[in-house]
């Protein structure tokens, strides 16, 4: 089991972890993502930029979802486990 984390850098330069999700990976490596990072979504193979943690009040949105702006301009909430660099 490895950990995927979403992090931000605050105004003081400190790293703050927003989300942590345990995921089983063959290589057992941890993966850190930052708001503003480029990423690829494994379920659709699209690339985009991480905008923020998803704060939608919609009950369908999971706590480990982040908002991704894809290269075509669309913004979607995507679960952290589907992201890779």
ZADO-1210 file (C-alpha; in nm, 4 decimals, padded with zeros to 6 digits):
<atoms>
<atom x="00.0000" y="00.0000" z="00.0000" code="UNK" pos="1"/>
<atom x="00.1367" y="00.3378" z="-00.0978" code="UNK" pos="2"/>
<atom x="00.0082" y="00.6843" z="-00.0288" code="UNK" pos="3"/>
<atom x="-00.1080" y="00.9454" z="-00.2744" code="UNK" pos="4"/>
<atom x="-00.1178" y="01.2920" z="-00.1256" code="UNK" pos="5"/>
<atom x="-00.2367" y="01.6299" z="-00.2443" code="UNK" pos="6"/>
<atom x="-00.0344" y="01.9179" z="-00.1033" code="UNK" pos="7"/>
<atom x="-00.0165" y="02.2937" z="-00.1192" code="UNK" pos="8"/>
<atom x="00.2495" y="02.5415" z="-00.0179" code="UNK" pos="9"/>
<atom x="00.1090" y="02.8093" z="00.2129" code="UNK" pos="10"/>
<atom x="00.2178" y="03.1732" z="00.2263" code="UNK" pos="11"/>
<atom x="00.4881" y="03.0879" z="00.4812" code="UNK" pos="12"/>
<atom x="00.6417" y="02.8330" z="00.2448" code="UNK" pos="13"/>
<atom x="00.5222" y="02.5359" z="00.4495" code="UNK" pos="14"/>
<atom x="00.3833" y="02.2243" z="00.2841" code="UNK" pos="15"/>
<atom x="00.0305" y="02.1385" z="00.3917" code="UNK" pos="16"/>
<atom x="-00.1272" y="01.8029" z="00.3084" code="UNK" pos="17"/>
<atom x="-00.4890" y="01.8420" z="00.2018" code="UNK" pos="18"/>
<atom x="-00.5707" y="01.4797" z="00.1230" code="UNK" pos="19"/>
<atom x="-00.4073" y="01.1435" z="00.1711" code="UNK" pos="20"/>
<atom x="-00.5284" y="00.8259" z="00.0069" code="UNK" pos="21"/>
<atom x="-00.3866" y="00.4765" z="00.0377" code="UNK" pos="22"/>
<atom x="-00.3601" y="00.2937" z="-00.2920" code="UNK" pos="23"/>
<atom x="-00.2139" y="-00.0423" z="-00.3875" code="UNK" pos="24"/>
<atom x="00.0563" y="-00.0031" z="-00.6514" code="UNK" pos="25"/>
<atom x="00.2848" y="-00.2637" z="-00.7986" code="UNK" pos="26"/>
<atom x="00.5890" y="-00.0422" z="-00.7399" code="UNK" pos="27"/>
<atom x="00.4723" y="00.0555" z="-00.3883" code="UNK" pos="28"/>
<atom x="00.5881" y="00.4170" z="-00.4298" code="UNK" pos="29"/>
<atom x="00.4309" y="00.7228" z="-00.2735" code="UNK" pos="30"/>
<atom x="00.3089" y="00.9985" z="-00.5018" code="UNK" pos="31"/>
<atom x="00.2789" y="01.3635" z="-00.4116" code="UNK" pos="32"/>
<atom x="00.0649" y="01.6028" z="-00.6109" code="UNK" pos="33"/>
<atom x="00.0445" y="01.9774" z="-00.5701" code="UNK" pos="34"/>
<atom x="-00.2222" y="02.2255" z="-00.6710" code="UNK" pos="35"/>
<atom x="-00.1000" y="02.3643" z="-01.0017" code="UNK" pos="36"/>
<atom x="00.0700" y="02.0354" z="-01.0991" code="UNK" pos="37"/>
<atom x="00.0150" y="01.8832" z="-01.4394" code="UNK" pos="38"/>
<atom x="-00.1281" y="01.5337" z="-01.4242" code="UNK" pos="39"/>
<atom x="-00.2813" y="01.2601" z="-01.6335" code="UNK" pos="40"/>
<atom x="-00.6069" y="01.0838" z="-01.5469" code="UNK" pos="41"/>
<atom x="-00.5709" y="00.7083" z="-01.5820" code="UNK" pos="42"/>
<atom x="-00.9374" y="00.6371" z="-01.6534" code="UNK" pos="43"/>
<atom x="-00.9459" y="00.8595" z="-01.9642" code="UNK" pos="44"/>
<atom x="-00.5759" y="00.9258" z="-02.0409" code="UNK" pos="45"/>
<atom x="-00.6466" y="01.3014" z="-02.0538" code="UNK" pos="46"/>
<atom x="-00.4003" y="01.5578" z="-01.9206" code="UNK" pos="47"/>
<atom x="-00.4767" y="01.8658" z="-01.7167" code="UNK" pos="48"/>
<atom x="-00.3863" y="02.0866" z="-01.4220" code="UNK" pos="49"/>
<atom x="-00.4895" y="02.0365" z="-01.0589" code="UNK" pos="50"/>
<atom x="-00.6903" y="02.3414" z="-00.9529" code="UNK" pos="51"/>
<atom x="-00.7952" y="02.2642" z="-00.5961" code="UNK" pos="52"/>
<atom x="-00.9605" y="02.0181" z="-00.3674" code="UNK" pos="53"/>
<atom x="-01.3212" y="01.9746" z="-00.4732" code="UNK" pos="54"/>
<atom x="-01.5570" y="02.1420" z="-00.2252" code="UNK" pos="55"/>
<atom x="-01.8809" y="02.0678" z="-00.4053" code="UNK" pos="56"/>
<atom x="-02.1806" y="02.0172" z="-00.1740" code="UNK" pos="57"/>
<atom x="-02.3002" y="01.7457" z="-00.4148" code="UNK" pos="58"/>
<atom x="-02.3185" y="01.4188" z="-00.2194" code="UNK" pos="59"/>
<atom x="-02.1675" y="01.2354" z="-00.5184" code="UNK" pos="60"/>
<atom x="-01.8364" y="01.4199" z="-00.4703" code="UNK" pos="61"/>
<atom x="-01.5978" y="01.2173" z="-00.2577" code="UNK" pos="62"/>
<atom x="-01.3611" y="01.3704" z="-00.0033" code="UNK" pos="63"/>
<atom x="-01.0619" y="01.2578" z="-00.2108" code="UNK" pos="64"/>
<atom x="-01.1798" y="01.4387" z="-00.5246" code="UNK" pos="65"/>
<atom x="-00.9838" y="01.7234" z="-00.6773" code="UNK" pos="66"/>
<atom x="-01.0869" y="01.9633" z="-00.9502" code="UNK" pos="67"/>
<atom x="-00.8885" y="01.9152" z="-01.2704" code="UNK" pos="68"/>
<atom x="-00.8925" y="02.1569" z="-01.5613" code="UNK" pos="69"/>
<atom x="-00.8295" y="01.9466" z="-01.8678" code="UNK" pos="70"/>
<atom x="-00.6398" y="02.0734" z="-02.1699" code="UNK" pos="71"/>
<atom x="-00.9688" y="02.1172" z="-02.3568" code="UNK" pos="72"/>
<atom x="-01.0830" y="02.3646" z="-02.0870" code="UNK" pos="73"/>
<atom x="-01.3352" y="02.1400" z="-01.9103" code="UNK" pos="74"/>
<atom x="-01.3192" y="02.1216" z="-01.5303" code="UNK" pos="75"/>
<atom x="-01.4164" y="01.7984" z="-01.3552" code="UNK" pos="76"/>
<atom x="-01.3913" y="01.6533" z="-01.0058" code="UNK" pos="77"/>
<atom x="-01.1621" y="01.3497" z="-01.0256" code="UNK" pos="78"/>
<atom x="-01.0676" y="01.1107" z="-00.7476" code="UNK" pos="79"/>
<atom x="-00.7048" y="01.1344" z="-00.6407" code="UNK" pos="80"/>
<atom x="-00.6427" y="00.7642" z="-00.7107" code="UNK" pos="81"/>
<atom x="-00.6873" y="00.8193" z="-01.0857" code="UNK" pos="82"/>
<atom x="-00.4068" y="01.0755" z="-01.1148" code="UNK" pos="83"/>
<atom x="-00.0528" y="01.0120" z="-01.2224" code="UNK" pos="84"/>
<atom x="00.2384" y="01.2271" z="-01.3335" code="UNK" pos="85"/>
</atoms>
